[in-house]
Amino acid sequence: MPVLNETLHAGGFLLSGNYDGSKISVDQIVIASGAGVLATGAVLGKITASGKFTVLAPGASDGSQIAAGILWASVDATSADAVATAVTRDAEVTGGELTWPGGITGPQKTTAIGQLAVNAVVVR
């Protein structure tokens, strides 16, 4: 019998929040060109100078070191900016379904979870 490897579903990490007509928990954002292919549930930082988002970069000093949202669905921003949707406030998410940057440490992850909580994004 063949094995089926199911990938993450768009927004599958969301436990509670609002993604119906009011979209109170999400915003349309721009992922900065060069960010690459980002997976559903990627934890994002926001670059202060441009207002664009990229994958969380705990060692950076451009704003992207602060967790500011969670990507709703995968997106390719390898060679151009990409418009996307992100959970940015008032939501509960499943921590095990988030996509963290490679090499992130336990303390860095704890810090990022605290940063998300500032905007009432609670990681369970």
Backbone as ProteinMPNN parsed JSONL, in Angstrom:
{"seq_chain_A": "MPVLNETLHAGGFLLSGNYDGSKISVDQIVIASGAGVLATGAVLGKITASGKFTVLAPGASDGSQIAAGILWASVDATSADAVATAVTRDAEVTGGELTWPGGITGPQKTTAIGQLAVNAVVVR", "coords_chain_A": {"N_chain_A": [[0.842, -1.175, 0.0], [0.628, 2.198, -0.891], [2.296, 4.984, 0.656], [0.964, 7.925, 1.946], [1.979, 11.136, 2.178], [0.923, 13.767, 3.822], [0.785, 17.215, 3.307], [1.096, 20.408, 5.017], [-1.919, 22.177, 5.546], [-3.37, 25.184, 4.265], [-3.698, 27.574, 6.714], [-4.131, 25.585, 8.582], [-3.03, 25.455, 11.094], [-4.48, 27.083, 12.757], [-6.283, 27.393, 15.695], [-8.249, 28.893, 17.006], [-9.848, 31.896, 16.095], [-10.535, 34.406, 13.676], [-11.423, 34.005, 10.472], [-13.344, 34.553, 8.652], [-15.727, 36.532, 6.94], [-15.098, 38.94, 8.316], [-12.398, 38.91, 8.93], [-10.823, 39.445, 11.222], [-8.559, 38.447, 12.486], [-6.504, 38.345, 10.677], [-4.224, 39.759, 8.223], [-3.583, 41.246, 5.025], [-0.453, 40.981, 3.63], [2.921, 41.845, 2.568], [5.42, 39.805, 1.392], [8.861, 40.029, 1.436], [10.919, 40.252, -1.439], [13.311, 37.755, -2.187], [13.039, 36.304, 0.083], [12.496, 33.701, -0.368], [10.955, 30.432, -0.74], [8.3, 30.138, 1.305], [6.777, 28.257, 3.845], [3.443, 27.148, 4.7], [2.295, 28.334, 7.78], [4.677, 29.498, 8.54], [6.677, 31.334, 10.76], [6.854, 34.771, 10.992], [8.833, 37.77, 10.607], [8.845, 41.361, 10.667], [10.186, 43.679, 8.518], [11.499, 46.664, 9.474], [12.202, 49.051, 8.002], [11.006, 48.76, 5.441], [8.483, 47.73, 5.879], [7.748, 45.301, 4.985], [7.356, 41.721, 5.174], [9.262, 38.864, 6.272], [10.87, 35.664, 6.701], [11.165, 34.848, 10.139], [14.0, 36.106, 11.78], [15.993, 35.603, 14.167], [18.611, 36.569, 14.818], [18.88, 38.978, 13.53], [18.826, 42.603, 12.99], [17.057, 44.295, 11.872], [14.384, 44.473, 12.344], [13.154, 42.146, 11.57], [13.757, 40.295, 13.445], [11.85, 40.184, 15.336], [9.001, 38.449, 16.107], [6.136, 38.703, 14.182], [3.923, 37.7, 12.925], [2.096, 34.94, 11.379], [2.353, 32.953, 8.615], [-0.33, 32.339, 6.446], [-0.695, 30.657, 4.176], [1.453, 28.79, 1.972], [4.028, 30.495, 0.093], [5.827, 31.918, -2.649], [8.507, 33.891, -2.631], [10.878, 34.224, -3.909], [12.094, 35.609, -6.104], [10.669, 37.928, -6.371], [8.601, 40.36, -4.708], [5.861, 39.11, -2.762], [2.4, 38.965, -2.384], [0.549, 38.091, 0.45], [-1.301, 36.318, 3.037], [-1.497, 36.718, 6.523], [-1.719, 35.571, 9.892], [-2.074, 37.831, 12.382], [-3.019, 38.77, 14.79], [-5.153, 38.298, 17.693], [-5.715, 35.373, 17.962], [-5.54, 31.78, 18.381], [-3.072, 29.338, 18.013], [-1.732, 26.208, 16.824], [1.174, 25.1, 18.117], [2.819, 23.001, 17.221], [2.349, 22.91, 14.523], [3.507, 25.054, 13.375], [5.98, 26.667, 11.324], [9.24, 26.966, 11.872], [12.249, 28.98, 11.624], [15.223, 27.489, 10.305], [17.68, 26.293, 12.558], [16.863, 27.754, 14.778], [16.919, 28.364, 18.251], [15.865, 26.91, 21.399], [15.468, 28.943, 23.465], [15.244, 31.202, 21.736], [12.934, 30.566, 20.34], [11.088, 30.582, 22.423], [11.188, 33.304, 23.07], [10.149, 34.386, 20.659], [7.551, 33.34, 20.714], [6.564, 34.728, 22.887], [6.663, 37.3, 21.793], [4.712, 37.104, 19.77], [2.51, 36.801, 21.422], [2.131, 39.351, 22.426], [0.503, 40.569, 20.583], [-1.763, 39.157, 20.965], [-1.67, 36.612, 19.784], [-1.747, 33.452, 20.492], [0.245, 30.747, 21.201], [-0.289, 27.378, 21.349]], "CA_chain_A": [[0.0, 0.0, 0.0], [1.45, 3.398, -0.951], [2.253, 5.896, 1.797], [0.561, 9.281, 1.598], [2.529, 12.168, 3.06], [0.075, 14.934, 3.709], [1.455, 18.471, 3.624], [0.301, 21.32, 5.828], [-3.01, 22.86, 4.852], [-3.439, 26.619, 4.518], [-4.403, 27.917, 7.941], [-4.401, 24.406, 9.402], [-2.484, 25.673, 12.431], [-5.374, 27.962, 13.5], [-7.21, 26.752, 16.632], [-9.371, 29.82, 17.115], [-9.575, 33.191, 15.496], [-11.603, 34.723, 12.745], [-11.014, 34.129, 9.069], [-14.531, 34.622, 7.796], [-15.87, 37.822, 6.276], [-14.527, 40.083, 9.032], [-10.94, 38.767, 8.888], [-10.274, 40.184, 12.347], [-7.287, 37.877, 12.934], [-5.518, 38.282, 9.585], [-3.949, 40.924, 7.378], [-2.871, 41.026, 3.771], [0.902, 41.485, 3.831], [3.856, 41.647, 1.461], [6.637, 39.083, 1.722], [9.957, 40.671, 0.703], [11.665, 39.503, -2.445], [14.517, 37.142, -1.652], [12.709, 35.49, 1.261], [12.45, 32.306, -0.8], [9.664, 29.747, -0.649], [7.919, 30.044, 2.71], [5.748, 27.244, 4.055], [2.29, 27.42, 5.546], [2.621, 28.346, 9.207], [5.987, 30.104, 8.803], [6.683, 32.462, 11.684], [7.384, 35.897, 10.22], [9.237, 39.037, 11.184], [8.513, 42.501, 9.79], [11.333, 44.558, 8.306], [11.068, 48.005, 9.875], [12.39, 50.065, 6.96], [10.116, 48.587, 4.288], [7.154, 47.274, 6.276], [7.523, 43.984, 4.396], [7.609, 40.593, 6.057], [10.173, 37.813, 5.852], [10.96, 34.632, 7.721], [11.738, 35.311, 11.389], [15.467, 36.029, 11.802], [16.328, 36.01, 15.534], [19.891, 37.261, 14.926], [18.878, 40.203, 12.728], [18.598, 43.859, 13.713], [16.263, 45.135, 10.954], [12.971, 44.3, 12.674], [12.735, 40.77, 11.289], [14.062, 39.477, 14.611], [10.669, 40.22, 16.201], [7.893, 37.691, 15.514], [5.033, 39.632, 13.931], [2.785, 37.039, 12.292], [2.226, 33.557, 10.931], [1.91, 32.871, 7.224], [-1.538, 31.534, 6.272], [-0.487, 29.643, 3.134], [2.796, 28.884, 1.396], [4.198, 31.547, -0.901], [7.16, 31.981, -3.238], [9.032, 35.253, -2.765], [12.282, 34.025, -4.263], [12.635, 36.627, -7.011], [9.81, 39.109, -6.39], [7.7, 40.475, -3.56], [4.654, 38.303, -2.903], [1.281, 39.308, -1.508], [0.149, 36.905, 1.202], [-2.141, 36.535, 4.203], [-0.858, 36.269, 7.757], [-2.394, 35.753, 11.173], [-1.285, 38.86, 13.06], [-3.599, 39.167, 16.082], [-6.394, 37.693, 18.194], [-5.866, 33.996, 17.5], [-4.81, 30.688, 19.019], [-2.493, 28.487, 16.981], [-1.088, 24.97, 17.264], [2.618, 25.282, 18.009], [3.421, 21.92, 16.468], [2.109, 23.079, 13.096], [4.196, 26.252, 12.9], [7.243, 26.428, 10.65], [10.247, 27.84, 12.464], [13.465, 29.049, 10.809], [16.258, 26.515, 10.627], [18.687, 26.723, 13.515], [16.328, 28.501, 15.91], [17.155, 27.698, 19.526], [14.723, 26.893, 22.317], [15.224, 30.277, 24.015], [14.775, 32.104, 20.672], [11.545, 30.205, 20.069], [10.312, 31.091, 23.563], [11.101, 34.758, 22.877], [9.229, 34.647, 19.542], [6.191, 33.042, 21.188], [6.196, 35.889, 23.705], [6.425, 38.437, 20.894], [3.399, 36.895, 19.158], [1.495, 36.995, 22.465], [1.895, 40.789, 22.577], [-0.633, 40.873, 19.698], [-2.806, 38.17, 21.281], [-1.528, 35.363, 19.038], [-1.357, 32.522, 21.542], [0.733, 29.468, 20.694], [-0.657, 26.286, 22.272]], "C_chain_A": [[0.885, 1.236, 0.0], [1.256, 4.269, 0.296], [1.903, 7.286, 1.287], [1.15, 10.23, 2.628], [1.735, 13.436, 2.848], [0.845, 16.181, 4.122], [0.542, 19.332, 4.49], [-0.759, 21.999, 4.966], [-2.983, 24.345, 5.192], [-4.279, 26.878, 5.755], [-4.675, 26.756, 8.87], [-3.909, 24.523, 10.829], [-3.434, 26.46, 13.327], [-6.332, 27.157, 14.374], [-8.453, 27.613, 16.803], [-8.914, 31.177, 16.622], [-10.685, 33.432, 14.501], [-11.036, 34.91, 11.347], [-12.244, 34.056, 8.162], [-14.584, 36.017, 7.175], [-15.2, 38.985, 6.98], [-13.004, 40.078, 9.036], [-10.253, 39.513, 10.025], [-8.897, 39.688, 12.777], [-6.183, 37.933, 11.887], [-5.369, 39.622, 8.872], [-3.361, 40.457, 6.061], [-1.521, 41.705, 3.945], [1.713, 41.314, 2.555], [5.085, 40.93, 2.022], [7.743, 39.644, 0.825], [10.622, 39.718, -0.281], [12.966, 38.985, -1.841], [14.27, 36.267, -0.443], [12.668, 34.005, 0.911], [11.04, 31.748, -0.764], [9.378, 29.547, 0.829], [6.732, 29.096, 2.842], [4.581, 27.786, 4.86], [2.718, 27.364, 7.003], [3.978, 28.927, 9.536], [5.829, 31.285, 9.751], [7.464, 33.589, 11.014], [7.842, 37.045, 11.106], [8.928, 40.134, 10.18], [9.713, 43.447, 9.725], [10.882, 46.004, 8.532], [11.124, 49.011, 8.733], [11.37, 49.976, 5.828], [8.676, 48.243, 4.673], [6.805, 45.911, 5.698], [7.906, 42.902, 5.39], [8.611, 39.632, 5.426], [10.182, 36.752, 6.947], [11.633, 35.233, 8.962], [13.25, 35.085, 11.384], [15.96, 36.5, 13.169], [17.63, 36.784, 15.677], [19.952, 38.584, 14.184], [18.693, 41.442, 13.603], [17.767, 44.833, 12.867], [14.762, 45.075, 11.237], [12.501, 42.878, 12.474], [13.071, 39.813, 12.425], [12.885, 39.411, 15.59], [9.524, 39.506, 15.493], [6.664, 38.59, 15.411], [3.828, 38.981, 13.27], [3.13, 35.625, 11.884], [1.593, 33.46, 9.546], [0.749, 31.892, 7.076], [-1.329, 30.368, 5.298], [0.891, 29.852, 2.508], [2.834, 29.92, 0.277], [5.646, 31.515, -1.405], [7.557, 33.441, -3.439], [10.523, 35.19, -3.09], [12.824, 35.196, -5.078], [11.765, 37.874, -7.119], [9.011, 39.153, -5.096], [6.46, 39.636, -3.826], [3.605, 38.77, -1.901], [0.794, 38.017, -0.846], [-0.801, 37.316, 2.322], [-1.417, 35.991, 5.414], [-1.787, 36.484, 8.942], [-1.517, 36.706, 11.972], [-1.827, 39.255, 14.431], [-4.803, 38.289, 16.415], [-6.643, 36.279, 17.676], [-5.118, 33.038, 18.427], [-4.329, 29.774, 17.907], [-1.843, 27.259, 17.615], [0.412, 25.09, 17.03], [3.303, 24.225, 17.16], [3.225, 22.022, 14.968], [2.731, 24.365, 12.545], [5.518, 25.847, 12.254], [8.237, 27.466, 11.156], [11.477, 27.886, 11.562], [14.475, 27.995, 11.252], [17.261, 27.097, 11.608], [18.167, 27.518, 14.7], [16.533, 27.689, 17.187], [15.884, 27.71, 20.372], [14.447, 28.263, 22.924], [14.735, 31.282, 22.97], [13.313, 31.838, 20.345], [10.639, 30.727, 21.184], [10.127, 32.6, 23.452], [10.091, 35.099, 21.786], [7.783, 34.39, 19.947], [5.686, 34.182, 22.056], [5.905, 37.112, 22.862], [5.082, 38.303, 20.192], [2.291, 37.177, 20.161], [1.182, 38.466, 22.705], [0.69, 41.218, 21.73], [-1.751, 39.844, 19.837], [-2.835, 37.001, 20.309], [-0.927, 34.383, 20.031], [-0.975, 31.192, 20.907], [0.435, 28.413, 21.748], [0.178, 25.076, 22.005]], "O_chain_A": [[1.808, 1.325, 0.81], [0.185, 4.279, 0.903], [2.48, 7.762, 0.31], [0.846, 10.131, 3.817], [1.861, 14.099, 1.819], [1.487, 16.198, 5.172], [-0.636, 19.022, 4.67], [-0.516, 22.345, 3.81], [-2.608, 24.717, 6.304], [-5.432, 26.454, 5.835], [-5.386, 26.921, 9.862], [-4.338, 23.757, 11.692], [-3.227, 26.509, 14.54], [-7.101, 26.339, 13.869], [-9.577, 27.113, 16.75], [-7.743, 31.542, 16.726], [-11.683, 32.712, 14.502], [-10.278, 35.842, 11.079], [-12.174, 33.553, 7.041], [-13.535, 36.608, 6.917], [-14.77, 39.932, 6.321], [-12.385, 41.137, 9.134], [-9.216, 40.143, 9.818], [-8.137, 40.447, 13.378], [-5.037, 37.598, 12.185], [-6.248, 40.483, 8.911], [-2.721, 39.407, 5.988], [-1.448, 42.863, 4.358], [1.249, 40.713, 1.585], [5.704, 41.381, 2.986], [7.583, 39.724, -0.392], [10.852, 38.545, 0.013], [13.636, 39.686, -1.082], [15.172, 35.566, 0.016], [12.79, 33.151, 1.789], [10.06, 32.493, -0.759], [10.129, 28.863, 1.526], [5.799, 29.137, 2.04], [4.717, 28.757, 5.604], [3.426, 26.444, 7.411], [4.407, 28.866, 10.688], [4.954, 32.131, 9.565], [8.581, 33.392, 10.534], [7.318, 37.263, 12.198], [8.768, 39.871, 8.988], [10.188, 43.945, 10.746], [9.983, 46.494, 7.85], [10.164, 49.753, 8.526], [10.919, 51.0, 5.315], [7.756, 48.442, 3.88], [5.695, 45.416, 5.896], [8.676, 43.133, 6.322], [8.781, 39.597, 4.207], [9.567, 36.932, 7.998], [12.561, 36.032, 8.843], [13.722, 34.005, 11.028], [16.311, 37.67, 13.324], [17.744, 37.598, 16.593], [20.986, 39.251, 14.21], [18.437, 41.338, 14.803], [17.771, 46.039, 13.113], [13.962, 45.577, 10.448], [11.556, 42.438, 13.128], [12.705, 38.639, 12.371], [12.93, 38.66, 16.564], [9.118, 39.91, 14.403], [6.208, 39.162, 16.401], [2.808, 39.64, 13.071], [4.265, 35.167, 12.014], [0.44, 33.842, 9.346], [0.833, 30.75, 7.527], [-1.739, 29.239, 5.569], [1.425, 30.962, 2.518], [1.834, 30.188, -0.388], [6.563, 31.135, -0.676], [7.016, 34.134, -4.3], [11.317, 35.998, -2.607], [13.897, 35.718, -4.775], [12.088, 38.785, -7.881], [8.772, 38.124, -4.466], [6.051, 39.469, -4.975], [3.895, 38.946, -0.718], [0.647, 36.987, -1.503], [-1.07, 38.499, 2.528], [-0.794, 34.931, 5.35], [-2.544, 37.454, 8.987], [-0.344, 36.419, 12.211], [-1.169, 39.995, 15.162], [-5.384, 37.636, 15.549], [-7.657, 36.018, 17.03], [-4.201, 33.427, 19.15], [-5.072, 29.468, 16.975], [-1.456, 27.273, 18.783], [0.866, 25.171, 15.889], [4.266, 24.524, 16.454], [3.869, 21.295, 14.212], [2.508, 24.722, 11.388], [6.1, 24.817, 12.595], [8.101, 28.665, 10.91], [11.73, 26.942, 10.814], [14.561, 27.658, 12.433], [17.646, 28.261, 11.496], [18.956, 27.923, 15.553], [16.342, 26.473, 17.197], [14.942, 28.446, 20.078], [13.301, 28.714, 22.906], [13.897, 32.128, 23.28], [12.544, 32.768, 20.101], [9.557, 31.251, 20.92], [9.039, 33.117, 23.709], [9.268, 35.997, 21.961], [6.888, 35.142, 19.563], [4.518, 34.561, 21.975], [4.998, 37.883, 23.178], [4.377, 39.299, 20.032], [1.25, 37.727, 19.801], [0.081, 38.796, 23.144], [-0.053, 42.12, 22.114], [-2.578, 39.684, 18.94], [-3.902, 36.453, 20.033], [0.253, 34.471, 20.371], [-1.758, 30.589, 20.173], [0.855, 28.536, 22.899], [0.019, 24.056, 22.675]]}, "name": "protein", "num_of_chains": 1, "seq": "MPVLNETLHAGGFLLSGNYDGSKISVDQIVIASGAGVLATGAVLGKITASGKFTVLAPGASDGSQIAAGILWASVDATSADAVATAVTRDAEVTGGELTWPGGITGPQKTTAIGQLAVNAVVVR"}
